[in-house]
Amino acid sequence: MSEAADRPVDDDAWAKACAEDLEAEKARRRSQYGPPPGSAAEELRKLVDAVADKVSSLQSPLFGAAAQGTVQQIIKQAKSAVAPVIERNPDVFDHIAAAGNELLAAYRSAVEGQERRWTQGAGDPAGTEKKDGDPTDPRDEGPAAGEHIDLD
C-alpha cells in the first residue's frame, strides 16, 4: 500500500483550509484598511456623537452664554432620545442600511442605462439624425402614431 493510503482521511480538510484562508484574508484587510465598520446602529451612534461634538464646539459671537446653554441642552435631549431607540432596535438600522444600499444600486443602474443611451447618440449632439434600422438607436421607441406604412 502507498503512504497516502495509510494516513487517516480528514473529512473537513477543505472546510478547514477555506476557513484558514478566509481568516488570513480578513487579517490582511484589517492591516491594510483598518477595522471594518460596525453595525448600522453603532455607526449611527458615532454619527450622533460626532455631530453633537461639532455643534458644541462651534463658538459664535452671535450666540450668547444662554444660547450656548440652550444648544447644549438640545444636544443632550437629542442624544437621550436617540440612544434608547438604537439600543432597542439595532437590527432595524441594519435593515434600513441594506435597503438604502439596494436603492442606491437601483439608482446607479438607472443612471448607467441612461448614460449608455446618451453616449450611443453622441455622434449627433443635437439628437436630430436618426439612423434607419439601427436597433441600438435610443430614439427608436417604436413607430410614431402618424407614420404611414405602405402595404402594397
C-alpha positions as CSV (number, residue, x, y, z in Angstrom):
1,M,0.0,0.0,0.0
2,S,1.1,3.5,-0.6
3,E,2.0,6.0,2.1
4,A,-1.1,8.2,1.3
5,A,-3.4,5.3,2.0
6,D,-2.0,4.7,5.5
7,R,-2.9,8.3,6.6
8,P,-6.3,9.0,8.1
9,V,-8.7,10.9,5.9
10,D,-9.7,14.3,7.3
11,D,-13.3,14.9,6.0
12,D,-13.2,18.6,7.0
13,A,-9.8,19.4,5.4
14,W,-11.4,21.5,2.7
15,A,-13.5,23.4,5.1
16,K,-10.5,24.0,7.4
17,A,-8.4,25.2,4.6
18,C,-11.1,27.6,3.4
19,A,-11.6,28.9,7.0
20,E,-7.8,29.5,7.3
21,D,-7.7,31.3,4.0
22,L,-10.6,33.5,5.0
23,E,-9.1,34.4,8.3
24,A,-5.8,35.2,6.6
25,E,-7.6,37.4,4.1
26,K,-9.5,39.2,6.9
27,A,-6.3,39.8,8.8
28,R,-4.6,41.2,5.6
29,R,-7.6,43.5,5.0
30,R,-7.6,44.7,8.7
31,S,-3.9,45.5,8.4
32,Q,-4.3,47.3,5.1
33,Y,-7.6,49.2,5.7
34,G,-8.1,49.2,9.4
35,P,-11.0,47.6,11.3
36,P,-14.2,47.1,9.4
37,P,-17.2,49.4,10.1
38,G,-19.5,48.4,12.9
39,S,-23.2,47.7,12.6
40,A,-25.5,50.4,11.3
41,A,-26.6,51.1,14.9
42,E,-23.0,51.6,16.1
43,E,-22.3,53.9,13.1
44,L,-25.4,56.0,13.8
45,R,-24.4,56.3,17.4
46,K,-20.9,57.5,16.3
47,L,-22.5,60.0,13.9
48,V,-24.8,61.4,16.6
49,D,-21.8,61.8,18.9
50,A,-19.7,63.4,16.1
51,V,-22.4,65.9,15.2
52,A,-23.0,66.7,18.9
53,D,-19.3,67.3,19.4
54,K,-19.1,69.5,16.3
55,V,-22.1,71.6,17.2
56,S,-21.0,72.0,20.8
57,S,-17.5,73.1,19.7
58,L,-18.9,75.9,17.5
59,Q,-18.2,79.2,19.2
60,S,-20.1,82.0,17.5
61,P,-20.2,85.6,18.7
62,L,-23.9,85.5,17.7
63,F,-24.6,83.0,20.4
64,G,-24.6,84.3,23.9
65,A,-24.0,82.3,27.0
66,A,-27.7,81.5,27.3
67,A,-27.8,80.3,23.7
68,Q,-24.8,78.1,24.2
69,G,-26.6,76.5,27.2
70,T,-29.7,76.0,25.1
71,V,-27.7,74.3,22.4
72,Q,-26.0,72.0,24.9
73,Q,-29.5,71.1,26.3
74,I,-30.8,70.4,22.9
75,I,-27.8,68.1,22.1
76,K,-28.3,66.2,25.4
77,Q,-32.0,65.8,24.7
78,A,-31.3,64.5,21.1
79,K,-28.7,62.1,22.3
80,S,-31.0,60.8,25.1
81,A,-33.8,60.4,22.6
82,V,-31.7,58.5,20.0
83,A,-29.8,56.2,22.4
84,P,-32.8,54.1,23.6
85,V,-34.1,53.7,20.0
86,I,-30.7,52.4,18.9
87,E,-30.5,50.1,21.9
88,R,-33.9,48.6,21.4
89,N,-33.8,48.2,17.6
90,P,-30.2,47.7,16.4
91,D,-31.4,45.3,13.7
92,V,-33.8,47.8,12.3
93,F,-30.9,50.1,11.4
94,D,-29.1,47.2,9.6
95,H,-32.2,46.6,7.6
96,I,-32.5,50.4,6.8
97,A,-28.9,50.5,5.7
98,A,-29.4,47.4,3.5
99,A,-32.5,49.0,1.9
100,G,-30.5,52.2,1.3
101,N,-27.8,50.2,-0.4
102,E,-30.4,48.5,-2.6
103,L,-32.0,51.9,-3.5
104,L,-28.5,53.2,-4.4
105,A,-27.8,50.2,-6.6
106,A,-31.1,50.7,-8.4
107,Y,-30.4,54.4,-8.9
108,R,-26.9,53.6,-10.3
109,S,-28.4,51.0,-12.6
110,A,-30.9,53.6,-13.9
111,V,-28.3,56.3,-14.3
112,E,-25.8,53.9,-16.1
113,G,-28.6,52.8,-18.5
114,Q,-29.5,56.5,-19.3
115,E,-25.8,57.3,-19.7
116,R,-25.4,54.4,-22.2
117,R,-28.4,55.8,-24.2
118,W,-26.9,59.3,-24.2
119,T,-23.5,58.2,-25.2
120,Q,-24.7,56.0,-28.0
121,G,-26.2,59.0,-29.7
122,A,-23.0,61.1,-29.1
123,G,-22.2,61.3,-32.8
124,D,-25.2,63.6,-33.2
125,P,-25.0,66.1,-30.4
126,A,-28.3,67.7,-31.4
127,G,-30.0,64.4,-31.5
128,T,-31.7,65.0,-34.8
129,E,-30.1,62.5,-37.1
130,K,-32.0,59.1,-37.0
131,K,-30.2,56.0,-38.1
132,D,-32.6,53.9,-40.1
133,G,-32.7,50.3,-39.0
134,D,-30.3,50.8,-36.1
135,P,-31.7,48.7,-33.2
136,T,-29.5,50.5,-30.7
137,D,-30.8,53.9,-31.5
138,P,-32.2,55.2,-28.2
139,R,-34.7,57.4,-30.0
140,D,-36.3,54.5,-31.7
141,E,-39.1,53.9,-29.3
142,G,-41.4,52.3,-31.9
143,P,-43.5,53.6,-34.8
144,A,-44.9,57.1,-34.4
145,A,-48.6,57.4,-34.2
146,G,-48.9,59.3,-37.5
147,E,-46.5,57.2,-39.5
148,H,-47.7,55.8,-42.9
149,I,-46.9,52.2,-43.6
150,D,-47.1,51.1,-47.3
151,L,-48.7,47.7,-47.5
152,D,-48.6,47.3,-51.3
